[in-house]
Amino acid sequence: MHWLEKGVLGIDWSDGHRGVYPVRYLRLHCPCAACTDEWTGELRLKADDVPMFVAVNDIEPVGRYALKFTFSDGHDTGLFSYTFLRRYCQCDTCVPVKPQEPKSRRLL
């Protein structure tokens, strides 16, 4: 795991794939029960709920299956499984046409 650029995390997977993860994208797609409906998978967060400039303050491994991020907005309850992270990769191969990122009125 390494920083590709400011605000973009990279993960080199064992099969050679280089994953790309913008921090705000991870925060907007947090899999915890407060951010994502457990039954439908629908995101509960709206773009205005997450500051434009959100950072990762800490990353902790959870067993051998997930990472726990502590975000600068104080949120830290999501467990991002490796399967989840691989599925949500934002590299040009996985997402050749990028959707426009939802904007937020909140800067910090």
ChimeraX commands (.cxc) that place a marker at each C-alpha (Angstrom):
marker #1 position 0.00,0.00,0.00 radius 0.5
marker #1 position 1.33,3.43,-0.91 radius 0.5
marker #1 position 0.27,6.94,-1.87 radius 0.5
marker #1 position 0.02,7.43,-5.62 radius 0.5
marker #1 position -0.60,11.14,-5.22 radius 0.5
marker #1 position -2.15,13.41,-2.64 radius 0.5
marker #1 position -5.50,11.93,-1.64 radius 0.5
marker #1 position -5.12,8.75,-3.73 radius 0.5
marker #1 position -4.14,5.45,-2.15 radius 0.5
marker #1 position -2.59,2.63,-4.20 radius 0.5
marker #1 position -2.65,-1.09,-3.47 radius 0.5
marker #1 position -0.44,-3.56,-5.35 radius 0.5
marker #1 position -2.36,-6.85,-5.42 radius 0.5
marker #1 position -0.64,-10.25,-5.51 radius 0.5
marker #1 position -1.83,-10.88,-9.09 radius 0.5
marker #1 position -0.01,-7.77,-10.33 radius 0.5
marker #1 position -3.04,-5.47,-10.46 radius 0.5
marker #1 position -2.36,-1.93,-9.22 radius 0.5
marker #1 position -5.46,-0.65,-7.44 radius 0.5
marker #1 position -6.31,3.05,-7.27 radius 0.5
marker #1 position -8.44,4.42,-4.40 radius 0.5
marker #1 position -9.24,8.13,-4.03 radius 0.5
marker #1 position -9.75,8.76,-0.31 radius 0.5
marker #1 position -13.01,10.68,-0.73 radius 0.5
marker #1 position -14.38,7.86,-2.89 radius 0.5
marker #1 position -13.58,5.36,-0.12 radius 0.5
marker #1 position -15.24,7.58,2.48 radius 0.5
marker #1 position -18.37,8.02,0.31 radius 0.5
marker #1 position -18.60,4.24,-0.17 radius 0.5
marker #1 position -17.88,3.21,3.41 radius 0.5
marker #1 position -19.43,-0.23,3.99 radius 0.5
marker #1 position -20.38,0.31,7.66 radius 0.5
marker #1 position -24.03,0.07,8.71 radius 0.5
marker #1 position -24.26,3.84,9.31 radius 0.5
marker #1 position -23.12,4.64,5.75 radius 0.5
marker #1 position -24.58,1.73,3.76 radius 0.5
marker #1 position -27.97,0.06,4.22 radius 0.5
marker #1 position -27.27,-3.48,5.40 radius 0.5
marker #1 position -30.23,-5.00,3.53 radius 0.5
marker #1 position -30.25,-3.13,0.22 radius 0.5
marker #1 position -26.62,-2.00,-0.07 radius 0.5
marker #1 position -27.90,1.50,-0.83 radius 0.5
marker #1 position -25.54,4.28,0.21 radius 0.5
marker #1 position -26.92,6.42,3.01 radius 0.5
marker #1 position -24.26,9.10,2.64 radius 0.5
marker #1 position -24.82,12.04,0.35 radius 0.5
marker #1 position -21.98,14.02,-1.23 radius 0.5
marker #1 position -22.64,16.96,1.11 radius 0.5
marker #1 position -22.08,14.66,4.10 radius 0.5
marker #1 position -18.39,14.23,3.25 radius 0.5
marker #1 position -15.94,17.14,3.05 radius 0.5
marker #1 position -14.20,17.70,-0.29 radius 0.5
marker #1 position -10.86,17.47,1.47 radius 0.5
marker #1 position -11.11,14.33,3.57 radius 0.5
marker #1 position -7.92,12.50,4.48 radius 0.5
marker #1 position -6.92,9.19,6.02 radius 0.5
marker #1 position -5.41,9.67,9.46 radius 0.5
marker #1 position -4.75,5.99,10.16 radius 0.5
marker #1 position -5.00,2.56,8.53 radius 0.5
marker #1 position -5.14,-0.62,10.60 radius 0.5
marker #1 position -5.24,-4.20,9.36 radius 0.5
marker #1 position -8.19,-6.24,10.63 radius 0.5
marker #1 position -7.17,-9.88,10.74 radius 0.5
marker #1 position -6.21,-11.12,7.30 radius 0.5
marker #1 position -9.31,-9.89,5.53 radius 0.5
marker #1 position -9.80,-6.12,5.86 radius 0.5
marker #1 position -8.47,-2.64,6.54 radius 0.5
marker #1 position -9.94,-0.13,8.96 radius 0.5
marker #1 position -9.51,3.50,7.93 radius 0.5
marker #1 position -9.74,6.44,10.30 radius 0.5
marker #1 position -10.81,9.44,8.23 radius 0.5
marker #1 position -10.13,13.09,9.05 radius 0.5
marker #1 position -13.88,13.71,9.52 radius 0.5
marker #1 position -13.71,11.37,12.54 radius 0.5
marker #1 position -15.39,8.37,10.89 radius 0.5
marker #1 position -13.71,5.05,11.69 radius 0.5
marker #1 position -16.31,2.27,11.84 radius 0.5
marker #1 position -16.06,0.85,8.33 radius 0.5
marker #1 position -14.18,-2.39,7.70 radius 0.5
marker #1 position -13.03,-2.41,4.09 radius 0.5
marker #1 position -12.55,-6.08,3.18 radius 0.5
marker #1 position -9.95,-6.90,0.56 radius 0.5
marker #1 position -12.77,-8.23,-1.63 radius 0.5
marker #1 position -14.60,-4.91,-1.27 radius 0.5
marker #1 position -11.46,-2.92,-2.08 radius 0.5
marker #1 position -10.72,-4.98,-5.15 radius 0.5
marker #1 position -14.31,-4.54,-6.39 radius 0.5
marker #1 position -14.22,-0.77,-5.82 radius 0.5
marker #1 position -10.90,-0.16,-7.57 radius 0.5
marker #1 position -10.95,3.09,-9.56 radius 0.5
marker #1 position -8.01,2.44,-11.90 radius 0.5
marker #1 position -8.41,3.08,-15.64 radius 0.5
marker #1 position -8.73,-0.66,-16.34 radius 0.5
marker #1 position -11.51,-1.25,-13.81 radius 0.5
marker #1 position -13.34,2.02,-14.52 radius 0.5
marker #1 position -12.36,3.20,-18.01 radius 0.5
marker #1 position -14.98,5.98,-18.02 radius 0.5
marker #1 position -15.02,7.86,-14.76 radius 0.5
marker #1 position -18.37,9.20,-13.53 radius 0.5
marker #1 position -18.30,12.80,-12.38 radius 0.5
marker #1 position -17.44,12.87,-8.69 radius 0.5
marker #1 position -20.28,14.20,-6.54 radius 0.5
marker #1 position -19.46,17.66,-5.24 radius 0.5
marker #1 position -19.82,18.84,-1.70 radius 0.5
marker #1 position -20.46,22.26,-0.24 radius 0.5
marker #1 position -18.25,21.28,2.69 radius 0.5
marker #1 position -14.55,21.87,2.19 radius 0.5
marker #1 position -13.34,20.50,5.52 radius 0.5
marker link #1:1,2 radius 0.2
marker link #1:2,3 radius 0.2
marker link #1:3,4 radius 0.2
marker link #1:4,5 radius 0.2
marker link #1:5,6 radius 0.2
marker link #1:6,7 radius 0.2
marker link #1:7,8 radius 0.2
marker link #1:8,9 radius 0.2
marker link #1:9,10 radius 0.2
marker link #1:10,11 radius 0.2
marker link #1:11,12 radius 0.2
marker link #1:12,13 radius 0.2
marker link #1:13,14 radius 0.2
marker link #1:14,15 radius 0.2
marker link #1:15,16 radius 0.2
marker link #1:16,17 radius 0.2
marker link #1:17,18 radius 0.2
marker link #1:18,19 radius 0.2
marker link #1:19,20 radius 0.2
marker link #1:20,21 radius 0.2
marker link #1:21,22 radius 0.2
marker link #1:22,23 radius 0.2
marker link #1:23,24 radius 0.2
marker link #1:24,25 radius 0.2
marker link #1:25,26 radius 0.2
marker link #1:26,27 radius 0.2
marker link #1:27,28 radius 0.2
marker link #1:28,29 radius 0.2
marker link #1:29,30 radius 0.2
marker link #1:30,31 radius 0.2
marker link #1:31,32 radius 0.2
marker link #1:32,33 radius 0.2
marker link #1:33,34 radius 0.2
marker link #1:34,35 radius 0.2
marker link #1:35,36 radius 0.2
marker link #1:36,37 radius 0.2
marker link #1:37,38 radius 0.2
marker link #1:38,39 radius 0.2
marker link #1:39,40 radius 0.2
marker link #1:40,41 radius 0.2
marker link #1:41,42 radius 0.2
marker link #1:42,43 radius 0.2
marker link #1:43,44 radius 0.2
marker link #1:44,45 radius 0.2
marker link #1:45,46 radius 0.2
marker link #1:46,47 radius 0.2
marker link #1:47,48 radius 0.2
marker link #1:48,49 radius 0.2
marker link #1:49,50 radius 0.2
marker link #1:50,51 radius 0.2
marker link #1:51,52 radius 0.2
marker link #1:52,53 radius 0.2
marker link #1:53,54 radius 0.2
marker link #1:54,55 radius 0.2
marker link #1:55,56 radius 0.2
marker link #1:56,57 radius 0.2
marker link #1:57,58 radius 0.2
marker link #1:58,59 radius 0.2
marker link #1:59,60 radius 0.2
marker link #1:60,61 radius 0.2
marker link #1:61,62 radius 0.2
marker link #1:62,63 radius 0.2
marker link #1:63,64 radius 0.2
marker link #1:64,65 radius 0.2
marker link #1:65,66 radius 0.2
marker link #1:66,67 radius 0.2
marker link #1:67,68 radius 0.2
marker link #1:68,69 radius 0.2
marker link #1:69,70 radius 0.2
marker link #1:70,71 radius 0.2
marker link #1:71,72 radius 0.2
marker link #1:72,73 radius 0.2
marker link #1:73,74 radius 0.2
marker link #1:74,75 radius 0.2
marker link #1:75,76 radius 0.2
marker link #1:76,77 radius 0.2
marker link #1:77,78 radius 0.2
marker link #1:78,79 radius 0.2
marker link #1:79,80 radius 0.2
marker link #1:80,81 radius 0.2
marker link #1:81,82 radius 0.2
marker link #1:82,83 radius 0.2
marker link #1:83,84 radius 0.2
marker link #1:84,85 radius 0.2
marker link #1:85,86 radius 0.2
marker link #1:86,87 radius 0.2
marker link #1:87,88 radius 0.2
marker link #1:88,89 radius 0.2
marker link #1:89,90 radius 0.2
marker link #1:90,91 radius 0.2
marker link #1:91,92 radius 0.2
marker link #1:92,93 radius 0.2
marker link #1:93,94 radius 0.2
marker link #1:94,95 radius 0.2
marker link #1:95,96 radius 0.2
marker link #1:96,97 radius 0.2
marker link #1:97,98 radius 0.2
marker link #1:98,99 radius 0.2
marker link #1:99,100 radius 0.2
marker link #1:100,101 radius 0.2
marker link #1:101,102 radius 0.2
marker link #1:102,103 radius 0.2
marker link #1:103,104 radius 0.2
marker link #1:104,105 radius 0.2
marker link #1:105,106 radius 0.2
marker link #1:106,107 radius 0.2
marker link #1:107,108 radius 0.2
view
